[in-house]
Amino acid sequence: MKQFNRWIFFGFASLSLLFTITIYSCSKNQLQVNQNVILSDSSLAKQISLSTEFKSILLNISDIETIIKNNSLPQQERIIDKNDFNEAASIENENALKIFLLKLGYKNADIIVKHTITNNTLFLEVFAAFPELHKRNKECLLAIFNVCRQRKWTV
């Protein structure tokens, strides 16, 4: 149960970091898109889930999951508290993420960070390939990517 809670925490922290960086980057460099063509969320999710970039993101997440299961240190037995969640939310760069993961007991933090940064780049490529995403708010983007993640098992 503790391992499951740690995985949920790490998944939440990684996805929060990815989405924060991605949404910040995309809003900062927002593309001009044609306002006349609007795809439905489900159609957009289907197209994204079939993209090579999104499939690569899922593979990287799977690799991270494997690394976490096989390469953890004893301090992972400690309880993750509210301060850890607050610290995870304030991570702004690669080095801070690596230090945070090492603090949590992930001895291969550098590999996890590498996959996380790669995923950030891939998310930016998804946004470039699907300019419709720039028209959506944060909640809608999370819903679209959640549908994409679920489609992985049905495609």
N, C-alpha and C positions, 0 to 999 in steps of 0.2 A: 504494500500500500504506500509506503514511504517513497519507493522508487517511482510509482505511478504519479504521486504528488509532485516529485521533483521533475518528472518529464512534463507534466502539465505546466509547472512554473517555467521551466526552460523554454518550452514551446511558446508560451505566452510572452516571455521576455524577448525571444528571438523574433517572433512575428511582430511584436510591438515595435521593436527596433527597426526591422525591415520596412514596415508600413510607415513609420514616422519618417525615416530617411527618404523613402520613395515618394511619399506624399509631399514632403517638404521640397525635395528636388524637383518634382513635377510641377508644383505650384510656382516655384521660383522660375522655372524655364518653360512655362506653359506655352503650348503650341497654339497657333491660330488654326481653328478647325472650321469646316464648313457647317454652318448652323442648320442647313436644310436637311441633312441626312442624320437621323437619329436611330440607332439600333436599339432593339429591346435588350433589357438586361440579360434575359435568358439566351438570346442569340449571341450576344457579346461573350457571355460566359462559355458557351459552346465553342466559339471560335478560339478564344484564349486557351481553353483546355486542350485544344488540338495543336497548339503552337509548339514549336521545338523549344522555345525559351521557357515556357511554363513547364514542359516535361522535364527540362534540365533543372528547374527550380525544385520540382518534386524529387528528383533523383538526389540532389544535394541535401534536401531535408532528410531523405532516407539515410544517406551517408552519415549525417549528423546524429541521427537516432541510433545508428549502429555504434558510432564512436562513443556515445554517451553510455550505452548499455555495456560495452566491453572495457571501457577505460576510465573508471572513476576512482577517486581516492577516498579514504575512510571518512574525511570530514563531511562527505555528502550525507552522512547519517544524521547530521544536525537538522533541526526543524527550520524550515524556511519561514521567515516572519515578515511582517509588514515592512520593516526597514529594507529587507532584500527587494521587495517589490518596488519600493520608492527608489532605491539605488538603480534598479534595472531600468526604470522609467527615465532616469536622468543620464543614461549612457549616451554619449554623443560622438564617440570615435572608436576606432579599432583597438587602440591600446587600453582604453577604459573597459571595453567589452572583454578583452583578454584577461585583464586583472580581475574583473568581476567573476569570470568563469573559473579562474584559478582559485579564487577565494571560496567558491562554491564546491571546489574539489574536482574539477574536470582537468585531468593532467594533459589532455590533448587540446587545450583551449586554442592554441594557435591554428590547428586544423579546423576547428569549429568556426573560428573567426574568419578564416580564409573562405570557407563555404558560405558564410553569412554575407561577406562582402561580394562574393561572386553572385549570390542571389540578388543582392541589391542592384548590381549591374544588369542582371537578367530582368528584374522588374522594370528598370528604366527602359530596356529594350521592348518589353511588352507594352509599356505606355507609348513608346514611339511607334510601334506597329499597329496599335489600336488607339488612335487619337480620340475616339469616343469616350475613353476613360477620363479624359480631362473635363468632361462635362458633368461628371458624377461627383457627389459629395462623399465624405469619408465613410459614412455608414453604408452607402450604396456600393462603394468600392469593396468594403469588407464583405458584404453580402455576395457580390459577384465572384470574388476570389474564393470565398467559402464554397460556392457552387462549383467552381472550377476544381477545387481540391476534391470535392465529393465525386465529380464526374470521372476522376482518375480511375476509380474502381469500376466504372461502367463502360469506359471507352475501350 
